[in-house]
C-alpha cells in the first residue's frame, strides 16, 4: 500500500493510526487487556487508552516498554515503507 504524504501533519496522522492499529492487534493476539498492560508497564490506564484511540503516541520510554513486553521490534508499531 502506497501512502501519499503531503506534509508533516499527514505523516503524524499516518504514524498515529498505524501505531494505534498495531497496538490493538498485538493486544488482541496476546489476549492482554488494557488494565493488565498498564499495570505490567507501570503506566496509567489513561495512557494506554490514549494510545488505542489515537489521542497520543507513547514516549520513547513507553515505546521501549511495549516492545520488550510484547517481545517485538519497535518498528512493529510503525508504518512500513
DOBANU-275398 format. One record per residue: x, y, z of N, C-alpha, C, O, CB in turn; residue in three letters. Coordinates in steps of 0.02 Angstrom, whole numbers. Glycine has a CB too. Layout:
<nodes>
NODE      nu      nv      nw     cau     cav     caw      cu      cv      cw      ou      ov      ow     cbu     cbv     cbw    r
NODE       X       Y       Z       X       Y       Z       X       Y       Z       X       Y       Z       X       Y       Z  ALA
...
</nodes>
This chain:
<nodes>
NODE      nu      nv      nw     cau     cav     caw      cu      cv      cw      ou      ov      ow     cbu     cbv     cbw    r
NODE      42     -59       0       0       0       0      44      62       0      88      69      43     -48       0      61  UNK
NODE      33     106     -46      72     168     -51      31     224     -20     -27     235     -36      90     185    -126  UNK
NODE      64     260      26      31     314      61      62     379      37     123     388      39      38     307     138  UNK
NODE      19     425      14      44     491      -7      43     537      53      -8     549      84       1     520     -65  UNK
NODE     101     564      68     108     609     124     129     677      96     182     684      66     160     583     176  UNK
NODE      85     726     107      97     792      79     132     839     128     166     886     108      33     823      57  UNK
NODE     122     826     193     152     871     242     163     835     309     146     777     316     108     933     252  UNK
NODE     190     871     356     207     844     421     145     818     459     149     767     493     243     897     463  UNK
NODE      89     853     452      28     832     486       2     766     458     -23     724     496     -26     886     479  UNK
NODE       8     756     392     -12     693     362      31     636     389       5     582     405      -6     697     285  UNK
NODE      95     648     395     141     597     420     123     579     492     121     520     510     213     622     416  UNK
NODE     111     629     533      94     617     603      30     576     608      25     531     651      85     684     640  UNK
NODE     -18     590     567     -82     553     568     -72     481     547    -101     436     577    -133     587     521  UNK
NODE     -31     469     496     -17     401     473      19     362     529       3     304     541      26     402     408  UNK
NODE      66     394     562     102     361     616      55     344     674      56     288     700     160     405     642  UNK
NODE      13     392     694     -35     380     748     -82     323     732     -93     278     773     -75     443     763  UNK
NODE    -110     324     673    -158     273     652    -126     204     649    -155     155     673    -189     291     584  UNK
NODE     -67     201     621     -32     137     616     -14     111     685     -23      52     700      32     144     573  UNK
NODE      12     155     728      29     135     796     -33     108     832     -32      55     862      59     193     836  UNK
NODE     -87     146     828    -149     128     861    -173      59     838    -189      16     879    -203     181     846  UNK
NODE    -175      48     773    -198     -16     745    -152     -74     764    -176    -128     781    -203     -11     670  UNK
NODE     -87     -63     762     -41    -117     778     -40    -134     852     -32    -192     871      29     -98     755  UNK
NODE     -49     -84     895     -53     -98     966    -117    -138     981    -114    -187    1018     -53     -32    1007  UNK
NODE    -173    -117     952    -235    -155     962    -227    -227     938    -248    -274     973    -293    -121     923  UNK
NODE    -197    -235     880    -187    -301     851    -147    -347     897    -166    -404     909    -153    -295     783  UNK
NODE     -91    -323     922     -48    -365     964     -80    -378    1032     -71    -432    1061      21    -332     973  UNK
NODE    -118    -331    1058    -153    -342    1121    -206    -396    1114    -215    -437    1159    -185    -276    1146  UNK
NODE    -241    -395    1058    -292    -447    1045    -258    -514    1035    -279    -564    1064    -335    -429     984  UNK
NODE    -207    -515     995    -171    -577     980    -143    -609    1044    -147    -670    1053    -114    -564     931  UNK
NODE    -115    -568    1088     -85    -593    1150    -135    -596    1208    -118    -616    1264     -26    -549    1169  UNK
NODE    -197    -575    1195    -250    -575    1246    -231    -536    1308    -235    -561    1365    -267    -648    1265  UNK
NODE    -208    -474    1297    -187    -431    1352    -236    -372    1357    -237    -329    1313    -114    -406    1342  UNK
NODE    -276    -369    1410    -322    -312    1420    -284    -248    1438    -227    -250    1461    -373    -328    1474  UNK
NODE    -316    -192    1426    -285    -126    1441    -260    -121    1512    -203    -100    1524    -335     -71    1428  UNK
NODE    -302    -141    1560    -283    -134    1631    -221    -176    1648    -178    -154    1686    -342    -154    1676  UNK
NODE    -218    -235    1621    -160    -279    1634     -97    -249    1604     -45    -247    1636    -173    -350    1605  UNK
NODE    -103    -224    1543     -45    -194    1510     -20    -134    1549      40    -126    1561     -62    -173    1438  UNK
NODE     -66     -91    1570     -48     -31    1609     -13     -52    1674      38     -22    1692    -110      12    1624  UNK
NODE     -40    -101    1708     -10    -123    1771      60    -152    1761     106    -137    1798     -55    -175    1806  UNK
NODE      67    -195    1710     131    -227    1696     185    -176    1677     243    -183    1696     124    -278    1640  UNK
NODE     165    -125    1640     214     -74    1617     222     -16    1666     264      28    1657     193     -47    1549  UNK
NODE     179     -17    1718     179      36    1768     167     105    1737     200     155    1752     246      37    1806  UNK
NODE     117     105    1692      94     169    1663      18     172    1672     -13     121    1688     114     175    1587  UNK
NODE     -10     230    1664     -82     238    1678    -125     204    1625    -106     196    1567     -99     312    1681  UNK
NODE    -185     184    1648    -233     155    1600    -255     209    1550    -272     194    1493    -295     126    1638  UNK
NODE    -254     272    1573    -271     327    1528    -221     332    1470    -240     346    1413    -273     394    1567  UNK
NODE    -157     322    1485    -106     323    1432    -120     269    1381    -118     281    1320     -34     315    1462  UNK
NODE    -133     208    1405    -149     153    1359    -211     169    1317    -212     159    1257    -160      86    1398  UNK
NODE    -262     195    1350    -323     215    1315    -309     267    1262    -336     264    1206    -375     241    1365  UNK
NODE    -267     316    1279    -250     368    1230    -212     340    1170    -223     362    1114    -207     422    1264  UNK
NODE    -169     290    1181    -134     258    1126    -184     222    1081    -180     225    1020     -81     209    1152  UNK
NODE    -231     187    1112    -279     146    1075    -331     187    1037    -360     163     989    -313      98    1121  UNK
NODE    -343     248    1059    -391     290    1025    -358     340     978    -392     379     944    -433     327    1075  UNK
NODE    -292     339     976    -256     384     932    -249     455     958    -231     500     921    -288     386     866  UNK
NODE    -265     465    1022    -259     531    1052    -187     550    1068    -170     609    1074    -301     536    1114  UNK
NODE    -145     499    1075     -75     512    1093     -30     456    1068     -53     400    1056     -67     521    1169  UNK
NODE      33     472    1061      85     422    1047     126     414    1110     131     460    1150     131     444     986  UNK
NODE     155     355    1121     194     344    1182     260     383    1181     287     400    1128     207     270    1191  UNK
NODE     285     395    1240     352     422    1246     400     368    1222     381     310    1215     369     445    1320  UNK
NODE     461     387    1209     511     338    1187     521     284    1241     530     226    1224     578     372    1171  UNK
NODE     518     303    1304     525     254    1359     468     203    1356     479     143    1362     525     290    1427  UNK
NODE     407     228    1348     349     183    1346     349     140    1283     326      83    1283     284     222    1351  UNK
NODE     375     168    1230     380     129    1168     428      70    1178     413      14    1156     405     174    1110  UNK
NODE     483      82    1211     530      27    1227     497     -24    1273     505     -85    1263     594      54    1259  UNK
NODE     460      -1    1323     425     -47    1368     376     -91    1330     372    -151    1342     388      -7    1423  UNK
NODE     338     -61    1284     291    -100    1243     327    -152    1201     305    -209    1196     250     -54    1198  UNK
NODE     382    -131    1172     421    -176    1130     448    -236    1170     443    -293    1148     479    -138    1097  UNK
NODE     475    -221    1228     501    -275    1271     445    -320    1296     452    -382    1297     540    -246    1330  UNK
NODE     390    -290    1317     334    -328    1344     307    -378    1292     295    -436    1307     278    -281    1367  UNK
NODE     297    -354    1231     269    -397    1178     322    -435    1139     306    -473    1093     228    -355    1130  UNK
NODE     386    -425    1158     441    -460    1125     439    -450    1049     443    -497    1010     440    -536    1142  UNK
NODE     432    -387    1030     430    -370     959     476    -310     947     489    -271     994     357    -355     935  UNK
NODE     499    -302     886     541    -243     872     499    -179     875     439    -180     863     575    -249     803  UNK
NODE     531    -125     892     496     -61     896     461     -44     830     406     -17     829     544      -4     915  UNK
NODE     494     -60     775     464     -41     710     401     -80     694     367     -65     645     515     -52     654  UNK
NODE     384    -130     734     320    -165     725     261    -116     730     211    -124     696     312    -222     778  UNK
NODE     268     -66     772     214     -20     785     205      36     734     157      74     738     224      10     852  UNK
NODE     251      41     686     251      98     641     242      77     568     250      19     550     315     138     649  UNK
NODE     226     126     525     215     110     453     278      80     421     334      97     439     194     174     414  UNK
NODE     265      36     374     320       6     335     326      45     269     275      61     238     307     -71     323  UNK
NODE     386      58     249     396      95     186     432      52     136     445      75      80     436     159     199  UNK
</nodes>
